Amino acid sequence: MQKLKQCPFCGGEAEYRQYGNEHVGVTKSSVICRSCATQQVHKWKKYKYDLEFIRQKTVDGWNRRVRD
């Protein structure tokens, strides 16, 4: 599992959130900053993707935005 980088705007800690589960499907996943509430949201067709794929794509999207 890949670690979330800090928020690109305030440097705050980021948190992964997932709406749904393996039984009903995932309709949305996001990463949100706990300090300034900046978030990146991904919407999914709940029947198409597995949970690890969704988590990885969401985390990858967030981490690409952060400057090293």
C-alpha positions, 0 to 999 in steps of 0.5 A: 500500500502506498503512503499518502503525501502531505497536502500540496497547499498547507502541508497537512496530513491527508486521509483516504475515504471510500464510500461503499464496500465490496458488497454494495460496490464503491461509488466514490473515493477521495483523499482529503486534507485534515487541516484545510479540507482540500480534497480530490474525488474519484467517482466509480461505476460500482460494478467495475473495479475491485477495492485495491484498484480503487484505493491505488488509483485514488492515492496515485492521483493525490500523490501526483499533485504534491511537489517533492 
